[in-house]
Amino acid sequence: MAGIGFELRKLLAREDLIGIAEGYGYAAIATSGPWLFTIVALSAILLLGAPTALPSDLAAFRLIIVYNFSFSLVLTAPVAIVMTRYLADSIHAKNVEQAPAALLGGLLITYAAAAPVAGALYAWYAHLDRMARFAAFVDFLLIAGIWTVSVFLTALKDYRALVLSFGFGMAVGIVCAAFLAGSWGAPGMLQGFNIGLVVTLFSLIARIFAEYPTRASQPFVFLPYFRKYWDLALAALAYSVAIWVDKWLMWLAPEHQILPIGFVSFPEYESAMFLAYLSVVPSLAAFTLTIETGFFEKYTRFYDDILRHVSYGKIDANHRDLIQSLMQGARNFVILEGSVSFIGILLAPQIFDFLGISYLELGIFRLGLLGAFFHSGLLFLLIVLSYFDLRRVTLAISSLFLVANCLFTLATLKLGFAYYGYGYGLSALVAFAAAFLATAHFLDRLPYQAFVRNNSSVAQ
């Protein structure tokens, strides 16, 4: 997040309501923009396509998008996190000449990993006609490309261009998919959605090359980072799998469905969980704003003053200021996310009536809200730990989240429908508790960590 912080601090320095509103908007777009725009586009396509497309085509389209989002995110996570670290280091060093080259190299690696998986999924497993296979394959690659390009979004200073890129691209996708739904069914909807993704992807790439107008000469300049930060790559992989593993395991539930295309689904669980995830968007924006402004300034001051050899009294004061900044962010998170979750749980029946959702999903939705509360807290603590380069700790916590989600979800499958959703909620709670204890322990001993643990001359 090295790039977004510069813009957020500039916006908040204006000290007016417009600057604050723009800061929250930029933070929301940088953290949730691709996801939100795509969910809105997918919902609009299903709504507009309902009068003309067959229900089987709508179900097939929705599930293909879910599969593509799921597996492409897991495949691209290690590449994206390593590229993020490379880009952050480049921005910190004020040397971003190879950023466009790294983007091209990252896309090449992403497609080298994604193409075989997408090919196996749609060439051999899925029961689709040739046109639909091709459209689904291309959709997988486009989504994987957007995950990779999104790494560079935080480095862009013009968030209005990001809104236009995603907004215009998804609008084109909605129109094209709705237009083709009646004549071509699921393949037409996929082709129309792909057109929107193409517009979005290449608009973002063009914007990145405009931001860094240098010749791309070393596309794989970030490859040594994979060896140096292998634990960071594994942590990203474990965390990404943990996000989706309960959905995959719930496909084994007795209530699952198998579509004619051969894909397994549990629509009640998936839609309830995705709706619950929307509750984290406000807190994501608010916490990002806190981390990248107040906390970042205290964090920088703490280490800069150490390098300037200030007195221990000053270092201790900086230590307390840093913790206070985090506590303030945590308090804002609990109030904001807690309020959204509480209101969602309280008004769940009214929300379901308004959206026309079956009450069968009510319990799963409420448990999903609780799980999302702890999950977003876990994510924020992992970000804080990453600031202090505690890669092994983040790997251990991400792995714990993955294992716990697997075990608890499998247990709920045996207990029955009434317990569906507890697996995700309990695993998020356990992982959050572990991350909280690890963060508290580290921050309490931060001066020792700075002077001893990170000092190669005395840490042996």
SEVEX-907117 format. One record per residue (C-alpha): residue number from 1; residue in one letter; y, x, z. Coordinates in nm, 4 decimals. Example, Ala and Ser with C-alpha at 12.3 -4.5 7.8 and 13.67 -1.06 7.14 Angstrom:
2
n, res, y, x, z
1, a, -0.4500, 1.2300, 0.7800
2, s, -0.1060, 1.3670, 0.7140
***
This chain:
460
n, res, y, x, z
1, m, 0.0000, 0.0000, 0.0000
2, a, 0.2283, 0.3017, -0.0317
3, g, 0.4378, 0.1566, -0.3108
4, i, 0.4999, -0.1942, -0.1814
5, g, 0.6434, -0.0641, 0.1439
6, f, 0.9413, 0.0929, -0.0307
7, e, 1.0403, -0.2381, -0.1873
8, l, 0.9784, -0.4423, 0.1288
9, r, 1.1931, -0.2117, 0.3404
10, k, 1.4730, -0.2332, 0.0836
11, l, 1.4589, -0.6140, 0.0810
12, l, 1.4630, -0.6436, 0.4618
13, a, 1.7490, -0.3935, 0.4849
14, r, 1.9711, -0.6569, 0.3188
15, e, 1.9504, -0.8603, 0.6427
16, d, 1.9959, -1.1991, 0.4724
17, l, 1.7688, -1.4986, 0.4296
18, i, 1.7185, -1.4360, 0.0593
19, g, 1.6061, -1.0801, 0.1238
20, i, 1.3636, -1.1939, 0.3944
21, a, 1.2282, -1.4711, 0.1700
22, e, 1.1835, -1.2268, -0.1170
23, g, 1.0095, -0.9854, 0.1185
24, y, 0.7570, -1.2494, 0.2251
25, g, 0.7127, -1.3566, -0.1364
26, y, 0.6511, -1.0010, -0.2530
27, a, 0.4045, -0.9385, 0.0286
28, a, 0.2167, -1.2602, -0.0524
29, i, 0.1987, -1.1759, -0.4223
30, a, 0.0873, -0.8172, -0.3638
31, t, -0.1884, -0.9193, -0.1203
32, s, -0.3036, -1.2559, -0.2585
33, g, -0.1375, -1.3037, -0.5968
34, p, -0.4357, -1.2439, -0.8296
35, w, -0.6614, -1.4590, -0.6130
36, l, -0.4128, -1.7462, -0.5719
37, f, -0.3129, -1.7638, -0.9360
38, t, -0.6758, -1.7666, -1.0448
39, i, -0.7754, -2.0387, -0.7955
40, v, -0.4863, -2.2563, -0.9130
41, a, -0.5800, -2.1960, -1.2768
42, l, -0.9488, -2.2683, -1.2150
43, s, -0.8686, -2.5912, -1.0292
44, a, -0.6287, -2.7040, -1.3026
45, i, -0.8834, -2.6313, -1.5761
46, l, -1.1522, -2.8334, -1.3968
47, l, -0.9063, -3.1198, -1.3397
48, l, -0.7730, -3.1278, -1.6957
49, g, -1.1162, -3.0772, -1.8469
50, a, -1.2779, -3.3610, -1.6492
51, p, -1.1757, -3.6433, -1.8918
52, t, -1.3171, -3.4681, -2.1997
53, a, -1.5889, -3.2227, -2.0885
54, l, -1.9328, -3.3152, -1.9609
55, p, -1.9927, -3.2777, -1.5846
56, s, -2.2664, -3.0237, -1.6614
57, d, -2.0172, -2.8149, -1.8612
58, l, -1.7624, -2.8261, -1.5781
59, a, -2.0269, -2.7213, -1.3256
60, a, -2.1470, -2.4384, -1.5497
61, f, -1.7926, -2.3131, -1.6073
62, r, -1.7103, -2.3172, -1.2360
63, l, -2.0277, -2.1331, -1.1396
64, i, -1.9916, -1.8667, -1.4090
65, i, -1.6421, -1.7893, -1.2767
66, v, -1.7757, -1.7739, -0.9187
67, y, -2.0562, -1.5356, -1.0217
68, n, -1.8168, -1.3173, -1.2194
69, f, -1.5644, -1.2975, -0.9355
70, s, -1.8369, -1.2221, -0.6843
71, f, -2.0233, -0.9442, -0.8589
72, s, -1.7224, -0.7866, -1.0297
73, l, -1.5422, -0.7524, -0.6949
74, v, -1.8403, -0.5750, -0.5394
75, l, -1.8812, -0.3425, -0.8384
76, t, -1.5157, -0.2445, -0.8595
77, a, -1.4473, -0.2090, -0.4850
78, p, -1.5453, 0.1610, -0.4512
79, v, -1.3476, 0.2568, -0.7627
80, a, -1.0454, 0.0521, -0.6559
81, i, -1.0268, 0.1969, -0.3041
82, v, -1.0564, 0.5572, -0.4233
83, m, -0.7899, 0.4968, -0.6872
84, t, -0.5724, 0.3372, -0.4200
85, r, -0.6013, 0.6510, -0.2085
86, y, -0.5196, 0.8717, -0.5071
87, l, -0.2178, 0.6592, -0.6014
88, a, -0.0908, 0.6496, -0.2423
89, d, -0.1138, 1.0280, -0.2166
90, s, 0.0652, 1.0629, -0.5513
91, i, 0.3481, 0.8334, -0.4430
92, h, 0.3793, 1.0171, -0.1106
93, a, 0.3981, 1.3491, -0.2971
94, k, 0.6499, 1.1980, -0.5440
95, n, 0.4281, 1.3001, -0.8340
96, v, 0.3009, 1.0000, -1.0300
97, e, 0.2893, 1.1583, -1.3741
98, q, -0.0841, 1.0999, -1.4052
99, a, -0.0773, 0.7384, -1.2838
100, p, -0.1153, 0.5907, -1.6357
101, a, -0.3984, 0.8345, -1.7067
102, a, -0.5694, 0.7390, -1.3800
103, l, -0.5395, 0.3740, -1.4769
104, l, -0.7199, 0.4356, -1.8046
105, g, -0.9860, 0.6466, -1.6332
106, g, -1.0365, 0.3815, -1.3678
107, l, -1.0812, 0.1134, -1.6319
108, l, -1.3362, 0.3280, -1.8159
109, i, -1.5393, 0.3816, -1.4980
110, t, -1.5101, 0.0138, -1.4088
111, y, -1.6387, -0.0982, -1.7465
112, a, -1.9154, 0.1615, -1.7448
113, a, -2.0389, 0.0071, -1.4178
114, a, -1.9675, -0.3568, -1.5031
115, a, -2.0998, -0.3769, -1.8590
116, p, -2.4700, -0.3170, -1.7742
117, v, -2.4614, -0.5687, -1.4894
118, a, -2.2808, -0.8320, -1.6968
119, g, -2.5133, -0.7603, -1.9868
120, a, -2.8254, -0.8095, -1.7751
121, l, -2.6825, -1.1236, -1.6171
122, y, -2.5921, -1.2963, -1.9420
123, a, -2.8302, -1.1424, -2.1952
124, w, -3.1535, -1.1957, -2.0008
125, y, -3.1014, -1.4106, -1.6911
126, a, -2.8609, -1.6913, -1.7851
127, h, -2.9771, -1.9767, -2.0083
128, l, -2.6776, -1.9980, -2.2386
129, d, -2.6177, -2.0190, -2.6104
130, r, -2.4876, -1.7142, -2.7932
131, m, -2.1219, -1.8167, -2.7815
132, a, -2.1344, -1.8923, -2.4097
133, r, -2.3153, -1.5652, -2.3342
134, f, -2.0468, -1.3677, -2.5136
135, a, -1.7618, -1.5587, -2.3470
136, a, -1.9153, -1.5160, -1.9993
137, f, -1.9766, -1.1437, -2.0621
138, v, -1.6147, -1.0905, -2.1705
139, d, -1.4909, -1.2935, -1.8733
140, f, -1.6824, -1.0647, -1.6350
141, l, -1.5219, -0.7555, -1.7869
142, l, -1.1722, -0.9049, -1.7871
143, i, -1.1941, -1.0015, -1.4202
144, a, -1.3288, -0.6561, -1.3319
145, g, -1.0389, -0.5009, -1.5216
146, i, -0.7840, -0.7100, -1.3327
147, w, -0.9376, -0.6025, -0.9991
148, t, -0.8867, -0.2399, -1.1061
149, v, -0.5363, -0.2836, -1.2451
150, s, -0.4354, -0.4694, -0.9283
151, v, -0.4543, -0.1361, -0.7445
152, f, -0.1368, -0.0340, -0.9244
153, l, 0.0505, -0.3557, -0.8495
154, t, 0.1661, -0.2281, -0.5106
155, a, 0.3377, 0.0618, -0.6844
156, l, 0.5485, -0.1669, -0.9020
157, k, 0.8918, -0.2528, -0.7695
158, d, 0.9560, -0.5591, -0.9876
159, y, 0.7498, -0.8352, -0.8320
160, r, 0.9151, -1.0932, -1.0574
161, a, 0.7363, -0.9255, -1.3479
162, l, 0.4092, -0.9642, -1.1582
163, v, 0.4732, -1.3353, -1.1054
164, l, 0.5519, -1.3788, -1.4729
165, s, 0.2436, -1.1836, -1.5817
166, f, 0.0032, -1.3831, -1.3676
167, g, 0.1872, -1.7124, -1.4007
168, f, 0.2250, -1.7021, -1.7785
169, g, -0.1268, -1.5689, -1.8319
170, m, -0.2869, -1.8364, -1.6158
171, a, -0.0708, -2.1074, -1.7781
172, v, -0.1955, -1.9963, -2.1192
173, g, -0.5508, -1.9984, -1.9853
174, i, -0.5131, -2.3516, -1.8467
175, v, -0.3760, -2.4907, -2.1734
176, c, -0.6325, -2.3151, -2.3930
177, a, -0.9287, -2.4034, -2.1699
178, a, -0.8264, -2.7688, -2.1417
179, f, -0.7723, -2.7885, -2.5193
180, l, -1.1123, -2.6366, -2.6012
181, a, -1.3078, -2.8208, -2.3309
182, g, -1.3624, -3.1408, -2.5293
183, s, -1.4805, -2.9756, -2.8491
184, w, -1.6729, -2.6761, -2.7176
185, g, -1.7675, -2.7608, -2.3608
186, a, -1.8302, -2.4710, -2.1194
187, p, -1.8086, -2.1995, -2.3912
188, g, -1.4699, -2.3350, -2.5005
189, m, -1.3406, -2.3467, -2.1445
190, l, -1.4541, -1.9888, -2.0916
191, q, -1.2885, -1.8730, -2.4134
192, g, -0.9647, -2.0478, -2.3192
193, f, -0.9678, -1.9004, -1.9694
194, n, -1.0389, -1.5584, -2.1207
195, i, -0.7290, -1.5849, -2.3382
196, g, -0.5219, -1.6282, -2.0230
197, l, -0.6946, -1.3343, -1.8562
198, v, -0.6261, -1.1161, -2.1623
199, v, -0.2561, -1.2054, -2.1487
200, t, -0.2449, -1.1257, -1.7758
201, l, -0.4403, -0.8000, -1.7988
202, f, -0.2455, -0.6495, -2.0867
203, s, 0.0887, -0.7666, -1.9467
204, l, 0.0130, -0.5800, -1.6262
205, i, -0.1050, -0.2690, -1.8116
206, a, 0.2118, -0.2728, -2.0221
207, r, 0.4230, -0.3107, -1.7085
208, i, 0.2503, -0.0144, -1.5449
209, f, 0.3022, 0.2057, -1.8496
210, a, 0.6680, 0.1007, -1.8573
211, e, 0.7010, 0.1999, -1.4902
212, y, 0.5423, 0.5405, -1.5540
213, p, 0.6406, 0.6401, -1.9094
214, t, 0.4412, 0.9634, -1.9171
215, r, 0.1643, 1.0782, -2.1451
216, a, -0.1851, 0.9999, -2.0176
217, s, -0.3473, 1.3436, -2.0339
218, q, -0.5918, 1.3499, -1.7392
219, p, -0.7705, 1.0127, -1.7167
220, f, -1.0237, 1.1327, -1.4599
221, v, -0.7830, 1.3241, -1.2379
222, f, -0.8909, 1.1153, -0.9365
223, l, -1.2653, 1.1889, -0.9680
224, p, -1.2631, 1.4648, -0.6986
225, y, -1.1490, 1.1936, -0.4567
226, f, -1.4945, 1.0328, -0.4782
227, r, -1.6513, 1.3418, -0.3227
228, k, -1.3772, 1.3831, -0.0649
229, y, -1.3582, 1.0137, 0.0294
230, w, -1.7170, 0.9019, -0.0193
231, d, -1.7110, 0.7283, 0.3179
232, l, -1.4045, 0.5297, 0.2124
233, a, -1.5825, 0.4195, -0.1059
234, l, -1.8905, 0.3141, 0.0922
235, a, -1.6732, 0.1239, 0.3413
236, a, -1.5111, -0.0693, 0.0556
237, l, -1.8527, -0.1468, -0.0906
238, a, -1.9920, -0.2649, 0.2445
239, y, -1.6844, -0.4771, 0.3147
240, s, -1.6925, -0.6404, -0.0302
241, v, -2.0627, -0.7218, -0.0009
242, a, -2.0008, -0.8589, 0.3497
243, i, -1.7399, -1.1006, 0.2115
244, w, -1.9913, -1.2519, -0.0309
245, v, -2.3308, -1.2039, 0.1316
246, d, -2.3247, -1.5316, 0.3252
247, k, -2.2530, -1.7215, 0.0007
248, w, -2.5416, -1.5434, -0.1719
249, l, -2.7801, -1.6134, 0.1148
250, m, -2.6768, -1.9778, 0.1302
251, w, -2.8105, -2.0106, -0.2245
252, l, -3.1506, -1.9982, -0.0515
253, a, -3.0715, -2.3114, 0.1531
254, p, -3.2884, -2.6189, 0.0923
255, e, -2.9730, -2.8010, -0.0236
256, h, -2.9060, -2.5515, -0.3041
257, q, -2.8769, -2.6550, -0.6666
258, i, -3.0079, -2.4870, -0.9801
259, l, -2.8013, -2.5593, -1.2872
260, p, -2.9540, -2.5776, -1.6365
261, i, -2.7988, -2.2373, -1.7092
262, g, -3.0307, -2.0916, -1.4423
263, f, -2.7612, -2.0100, -1.1833
264, v, -2.8158, -2.1093, -0.8208
265, s, -2.5344, -2.2737, -0.6268
266, f, -2.4528, -2.4450, -0.2976
267, p, -2.1273, -2.6249, -0.3930
268, e, -2.0668, -2.7805, -0.0497
269, y, -2.0719, -2.4442, 0.1265
270, e, -1.8792, -2.2549, -0.1417
271, s, -1.5938, -2.5033, -0.1834
272, a, -1.5512, -2.5458, 0.1939
273, m, -1.5343, -2.1695, 0.2483
274, f, -1.2965, -2.1076, -0.0419
275, l, -1.0659, -2.3794, 0.0899
276, a, -1.0782, -2.2218, 0.4364
277, y, -0.9836, -1.8838, 0.2893
278, l, -0.6510, -2.0285, 0.1722
279, s, -0.5432, -2.0445, 0.5367
280, v, -0.5068, -1.6649, 0.5550
281, v, -0.2377, -1.6328, 0.2857
282, p, 0.0668, -1.6813, 0.5170
283, s, -0.0664, -1.4377, 0.7765
284, l, -0.1561, -1.1835, 0.5062
285, a, 0.2035, -1.1862, 0.3871
286, a, 0.3482, -1.1721, 0.7393
287, f, 0.1248, -0.8913, 0.8600
288, t, 0.1782, -0.6893, 0.5426
289, l, 0.5507, -0.7211, 0.6000
290, t, 0.5087, -0.5997, 0.9592
291, i, 0.2775, -0.3110, 0.8725
292, e, 0.4809, -0.1853, 0.5783
293, t, 0.8178, -0.2032, 0.7535
294, g, 0.8334, -0.1763, 1.1341
295, f, 0.4935, -0.0165, 1.1900
296, f, 0.5312, 0.2250, 0.8990
297, e, 0.8652, 0.3469, 1.0310
298, k, 0.7222, 0.4047, 1.3806
299, y, 0.4130, 0.5681, 1.2320
300, t, 0.6220, 0.8061, 1.0204
301, r, 0.8539, 0.8900, 1.3086
302, f, 0.5622, 0.9725, 1.5396
303, y, 0.4145, 1.2346, 1.3056
304, d, 0.7462, 1.3653, 1.1722
305, d, 0.8690, 1.4355, 1.5242
306, i, 0.5476, 1.6241, 1.6007
307, l, 0.6105, 1.8427, 1.2985
308, r, 0.9645, 1.9027, 1.4230
309, h, 0.8235, 2.0186, 1.7604
310, v, 1.0111, 1.7649, 1.9721
311, s, 0.9457, 1.7338, 2.3458
312, y, 0.6419, 1.5542, 2.4801
313, g, 0.8711, 1.2901, 2.6313
314, k, 0.9954, 1.2029, 2.2828
315, i, 0.6397, 1.1966, 2.1456
316, d, 0.5336, 0.9676, 2.4295
317, a, 0.8268, 0.7348, 2.3581
318, n, 0.7345, 0.7277, 1.9887
319, h, 0.3758, 0.6509, 2.0890
320, r, 0.4885, 0.3506, 2.2946
321, d, 0.7173, 0.2288, 2.0130
322, l, 0.4301, 0.2451, 1.7646
323, i, 0.2012, 0.0424, 1.9905
324, q, 0.4790, -0.2081, 2.0598
325, s, 0.5312, -0.2548, 1.6848
326, l, 0.1628, -0.3275, 1.6385
327, m, 0.1610, -0.5663, 1.9328
328, q, 0.4535, -0.7532, 1.7849
329, g, 0.2708, -0.7829, 1.4527
330, a, -0.0438, -0.8971, 1.6325
331, r, 0.1524, -1.1601, 1.8251
332, n, 0.3077, -1.2936, 1.5039
333, f, -0.0360, -1.3010, 1.3420
334, v, -0.1957, -1.4931, 1.6278
335, i, 0.0877, -1.7478, 1.6319
336, l, 0.1001, -1.7954, 1.2550
337, e, -0.2677, -1.7788, 1.1640
338, g, -0.3690, -1.9570, 1.4838
339, s, -0.1296, -2.2415, 1.4072
340, v, -0.2505, -2.2747, 1.0488
341, s, -0.6154, -2.2697, 1.1590
342, f, -0.5539, -2.5215, 1.4397
343, i, -0.3667, -2.7589, 1.2087
344, g, -0.6395, -2.7212, 0.9460
345, i, -0.9129, -2.8038, 1.1977
346, l, -0.7146, -3.0959, 1.3390
347, l, -0.6184, -3.2471, 1.0031
348, a, -0.9388, -3.1629, 0.8176
349, p, -1.0344, -3.5299, 0.7564
350, q, -0.6918, -3.6074, 0.6120
351, i, -0.7055, -3.2929, 0.3941
352, f, -1.0475, -3.3922, 0.2637
353, d, -0.9288, -3.7485, 0.1912
354, f, -0.6296, -3.6154, -0.0016
355, l, -0.8412, -3.3731, -0.2063
356, g, -1.1292, -3.6127, -0.2516
357, i, -1.3822, -3.3805, -0.0869
358, s, -1.7039, -3.5064, 0.0692
359, y, -1.7140, -3.5215, 0.4499
360, l, -2.0431, -3.3308, 0.4322
361, e, -1.8312, -3.0151, 0.4063
362, l, -1.6164, -3.0947, 0.7104
363, g, -1.8117, -2.8923, 0.9662
364, i, -1.8489, -2.5943, 0.7320
365, f, -1.4754, -2.6038, 0.6592
366, r, -1.3805, -2.6009, 1.0266
367, l, -1.6158, -2.3133, 1.1003
368, g, -1.4795, -2.1378, 0.7924
369, l, -1.1268, -2.1678, 0.9328
370, l, -1.2362, -2.0038, 1.2573
371, g, -1.4210, -1.7359, 1.0653
372, a, -1.1195, -1.6744, 0.8403
373, f, -0.9011, -1.6337, 1.1513
374, f, -1.1182, -1.3501, 1.2841
375, h, -1.1815, -1.2143, 0.9344
376, s, -0.8105, -1.1732, 0.8640
377, g, -0.7697, -1.0073, 1.2042
378, l, -1.0535, -0.7721, 1.1127
379, l, -0.8866, -0.6889, 0.7836
380, f, -0.5584, -0.6030, 0.9535
381, l, -0.7285, -0.3768, 1.2063
382, l, -0.9165, -0.1994, 0.9268
383, i, -0.5820, -0.1378, 0.7566
384, v, -0.4414, 0.0097, 1.0789
385, l, -0.7481, 0.2337, 1.1188
386, s, -0.7101, 0.3432, 0.7570
387, y, -0.3515, 0.4522, 0.8256
388, f, -0.4951, 0.7036, 1.0714
389, d, -0.7623, 0.8089, 0.8215
390, l, -1.0521, 0.6946, 1.0430
391, r, -1.2845, 0.6520, 0.7470
392, r, -1.6128, 0.6802, 0.9371
393, v, -1.4961, 0.4164, 1.1830
394, t, -1.3985, 0.1754, 0.9043
395, l, -1.7354, 0.2411, 0.7384
396, a, -1.9213, 0.1631, 1.0626
397, i, -1.7236, -0.1579, 1.1225
398, s, -1.7600, -0.2753, 0.7620
399, s, -2.1346, -0.2074, 0.7804
400, l, -2.1526, -0.4004, 1.1084
401, f, -1.9766, -0.6944, 0.9406
402, l, -2.2278, -0.6822, 0.6555
403, v, -2.5367, -0.6613, 0.8760
404, a, -2.4110, -0.9290, 1.1159
405, n, -2.3264, -1.1663, 0.8313
406, c, -2.6749, -1.1201, 0.6860
407, l, -2.8578, -1.1743, 1.0151
408, f, -2.6482, -1.4640, 1.1438
409, t, -2.6511, -1.6438, 0.8081
410, l, -3.0285, -1.6094, 0.7796
411, a, -3.0582, -1.7512, 1.1321
412, t, -2.8449, -2.0536, 1.0417
413, l, -3.0640, -2.1171, 0.7380
414, k, -3.3583, -2.1626, 0.9734
415, l, -3.1593, -2.3852, 1.2121
416, g, -3.0494, -2.6294, 0.9438
417, f, -2.7412, -2.7874, 0.7848
418, a, -2.5623, -2.8580, 1.1148
419, y, -2.5362, -2.4818, 1.1757
420, y, -2.4167, -2.3789, 0.8289
421, g, -2.0965, -2.1771, 0.8645
422, y, -2.1765, -2.0324, 1.2052
423, g, -2.3185, -1.7184, 1.0441
424, y, -1.9910, -1.6213, 0.8797
425, g, -1.7840, -1.7211, 1.1821
426, l, -1.9943, -1.5248, 1.4323
427, s, -2.0155, -1.2158, 1.2113
428, a, -1.6365, -1.2142, 1.1649
429, l, -1.5942, -1.2476, 1.5420
430, v, -1.8350, -0.9608, 1.6160
431, a, -1.6770, -0.7305, 1.3565
432, f, -1.3265, -0.8200, 1.4785
433, a, -1.4236, -0.7410, 1.8379
434, a, -1.5645, -0.4032, 1.7330
435, a, -1.2529, -0.3235, 1.5284
436, f, -1.0254, -0.4293, 1.8168
437, l, -1.2057, -0.2027, 2.0647
438, a, -1.2036, 0.0894, 1.8216
439, t, -0.8332, 0.0456, 1.7431
440, a, -0.7361, 0.0096, 2.1103
441, h, -0.9380, 0.3190, 2.2054
442, f, -0.7835, 0.5285, 1.9290
443, l, -0.4251, 0.4175, 1.9855
444, d, -0.4519, 0.4790, 2.3591
445, r, -0.5498, 0.8399, 2.2862
446, l, -0.3227, 0.8883, 1.9839
447, p, -0.1381, 1.2009, 2.1075
448, y, -0.4736, 1.3645, 2.1883
449, q, -0.6034, 1.2644, 1.8443
450, a, -0.2956, 1.4089, 1.6775
451, f, -0.2953, 1.7408, 1.8660
452, v, -0.6684, 1.8049, 1.9183
453, r, -0.8942, 1.5990, 1.6965
454, n, -0.6910, 1.6679, 1.3798
455, n, -0.6243, 2.0299, 1.4691
456, s, -0.8898, 2.2438, 1.3038
457, s, -0.8069, 2.5428, 1.5261
458, v, -0.9030, 2.3623, 1.8489
459, a, -1.1300, 2.0771, 1.7369
460, q, -1.4297, 2.2954, 1.6667
***
